[in-house]
Amino acid sequence: MNREQPKSREKIRLLVLSAFLVVAVSLALVKLMDLQVVDGAEYLEKSQRNSTTYVNVKAARGEIVDRYGRPLATNKLVLNIELNRSLLPKGQENDVVLKLVRLFEQKGVEWEDTFPITQDKVDGAYQFIEGKDTEVSRLKRVLNAQDYATAQNCMDLLVDKFDIEGYSEQDARTIAGIRAMMLMADFSDNNPYTFATDVDANFAATLKEMKDEVPGVDIAESYERIYPDGTLAPHILGTTGPIYAEDYDDYEKKGYKMNAIVGSGGIEEKYEDTLRGIDGTILVEKDSSGNVLSQTVRKEVEPGDTVMLTIDSVFQKKVQDILEQNILAWRSTSAHSTTE
């Protein structure tokens, strides 16, 4: 048997394997060059166009109960309409706002309006609404306007800032007003703007069906503070409301947003840190068209803690009723005596 024959076969196999390896490596290099060099700019642009933002999820406020656990202050689940910056297509904000307003008008549904400038011009110019000095001051501050700026000056700044061109005067005023309120509410990727509160479920469903027409508009569940018996110890319980401008610096240091609801007076204010809860966070990834690719919970919502008081609400109610009856009886007797 010829010893050279096996060696020849091994050489052939080695050459074939080497050739196959060279072809495979060459194809890989070509593909790599195609990805990094030929189409590198395109893939880079695509990767840059995908973005991730954090969306805030509000926590429910803790309840206030009497010594037996009966609720004195609790929450009602409501549906709010929000504008979410992380989902709002860039460059289409004005059109989305106007479409949303038109839909609300058609359905006869009201929305939040704290814009301190008149709806129509007076003597050829817009005017500030009387009694809204706090809102006017904040508007000037967020627009970097001078203290002596007029309402018309502020409107002109808004039109320029948000590129509100090509609309009728009425539509431009509507858009400017809402964009200004969003600005004053610190509208950002992780701080949605509440456009309307406690809307009807049927209307919310209709709006949800039209989400393609109004991208960036979201239906959000929230909580409204309610007091089962509003006459029961209101001086003890206090109430809740928006942060006043003069108090915002202190609340901001604690992580509050400008549009947060806080306790005012009584237990609501005294135990604010206990009742407020801790908001959650959702990471939203979207493509260049604003389509949501994924939503991931990064921080769970922590509802506020319950505050239990030492009072007995039933006994308190009976005492109040007796006191009221005696006062009314005394007034009736006093009035009768005076007549005589």
C-alpha positions, -999 to 999 in steps of 0.1 A, spaced: 0 0 0 13 34 -9 20 54 23 18 87 4 -19 82 -4 -32 89 32 -10 119 35 -24 132 3 -60 128 15 -52 146 48 -37 175 28 -68 177 7 -91 177 37 -69 204 53 -71 225 22 -109 222 20 -114 231 57 -90 260 53 -109 272 22 -142 269 41 -128 288 70 -115 316 48 -149 319 31 -168 320 64 -144 346 79 -146 367 47 -184 366 47 -184 377 84 -160 405 77 -181 417 47 -213 416 69 -194 434 97 -182 461 73 -217 464 59 -231 470 94 -203 493 107 -192 512 76 -217 510 47 -249 512 69 -233 523 101 -247 558 100 -282 545 94 -281 520 123 -265 546 146 -293 570 137 -319 544 145 -304 535 178 -303 572 187 -339 578 177 -351 551 202 -354 568 236 -362 559 271 -379 581 297 -392 577 332 -429 582 339 -442 591 374 -470 571 389 -488 589 417 -493 572 450 -527 571 469 -528 593 499 -532 575 533 -566 575 550 -575 592 583 -597 570 605 -613 573 640 -603 551 669 -625 523 656 -611 524 620 -641 543 606 -629 565 577 -629 602 582 -608 610 551 -604 586 522 -599 585 485 -621 580 454 -606 565 423 -611 589 393 -601 590 357 -579 619 346 -568 629 311 -531 635 309 -506 647 283 -475 626 285 -444 642 271 -426 609 267 -454 597 243 -462 631 226 -447 632 191 -422 660 188 -433 688 166 -470 678 168 -477 691 202 -499 721 190 -520 699 167 -525 673 194 -536 700 219 -560 715 195 -576 682 185 -580 673 222 -597 706 229 -621 701 199 -630 667 212 -638 680 247 -659 708 232 -678 684 210 -686 662 240 -693 691 263 -666 680 288 -647 706 308 -610 707 313 -586 724 337 -581 761 329 -559 783 351 -544 804 323 -545 840 336 -551 858 303 -585 867 288 -599 844 261 -605 874 238 -587 907 231 -599 938 248 -593 970 229 -571 951 205 -549 934 231 -551 905 256 -555 914 292 -546 896 325 -576 882 344 -582 900 377 -576 880 409 -549 858 393 -518 876 405 -501 844 416 -506 828 382 -495 859 364 -463 861 384 -455 825 376 -463 829 340 -438 858 337 -412 838 356 -413 807 334 -413 829 303 -384 850 316 -405 881 310 -400 914 327 -422 923 357 -438 951 337 -446 927 307 -482 930 296 -506 901 288 -501 908 251 -463 906 256 -467 872 273 -489 860 244 -463 871 219 -436 852 238 -457 821 239 -465 822 202 -428 825 195 -416 799 220 -440 772 209 -440 781 172 -478 787 171 -481 798 135 -507 792 109 -537 790 132 -567 812 136 -564 838 164 -589 819 186 -571 786 181 -537 802 187 -550 816 220 -563 782 230 -530 764 222 -509 792 238 -530 790 270 -527 752 274 -490 752 265 -484 779 291 -503 759 317 -482 729 309 -450 750 312 -462 764 346 -469 729 359 -433 718 352 -444 695 323 -416 670 316 -409 634 306 -415 622 341 -442 647 351 -473 645 329 -497 674 326 -532 668 339 -556 682 313 -588 672 329 -598 654 361 -626 630 371 -639 625 336 -668 601 327 -658 565 320 -676 565 287 -658 596 276 -625 581 287 -633 550 266 -641 571 236 -608 590 240 -589 557 243 -603 545 210 -590 577 194 -555 573 207 -540 573 172 -556 607 165 -543 622 198 -510 605 205 -494 614 238 -529 617 255 -532 591 283 -560 579 306 -546 578 341 -562 565 373 -558 589 402 -573 595 436 -596 623 447 -597 632 484 -631 628 499 -646 632 534 -676 609 540 -691 635 563 -678 669 555 -694 684 586 -675 661 610 -646 678 627 -633 697 596 -612 719 619 -594 687 631 -590 670 597 -581 699 576 -582 696 538 -560 691 507 -552 714 478 -525 727 454 -492 741 466 -492 779 468 -464 796 450 -449 811 482 -446 776 497 -432 758 467 -395 762 475 -399 743 507 -419 715 491 -396 713 461 -367 704 485 -388 674 496 -392 662 461 -427 676 454 -438 686 419 -454 720 412 -488 703 405 -487 681 437 -517 680 461 -507 686 497 -524 688 531 -537 722 543 -545 726 580 -554 701 606 -542 664 604 -538 666 566 -510 692 570 -496 680 603 -491 644 591 -483 653 555 -451 632 554 -470 602 567 -500 605 545 -484 614 512 -470 580 501 -442 575 476 -447 577 438 -437 549 416 -417 550 383 -422 533 350 -394 532 323 -409 538 289 -390 530 257 -403 544 224 -392 546 188 -387 577 166 -425 577 158 -434 578 194 -447 542 195 -442 526 228 -418 496 226 -418 486 262 -429 496 297 -410 484 327 -418 491 364 -387 504 380 -401 516 413 -433 502 429 -459 527 442 -460 529 480 -494 542 492 -494 566 522 -499 553 557 -531 554 576 -534 579 605 -557 568 633 -572 594 656 -585 590 692 -619 605 685 -651 584 681 -668 597 649 -702 584 659 -701 601 693 -686 632 677 -715 633 652 -741 630 680 -725 658 700 -724 680 670 -761 673 662 -771 680 698 -751 712 698 -767 723 665 -802 716 677 -796 736 709 -782 765 689 -812 765 666 -836 763 695 -819 792 713 -820 813 682 -857 805 677 -864 814 713 -843 846 711 -860 857 680 -894 850 695 -886 870 726 -873 899 706 -906 900 686 -927 901 717 
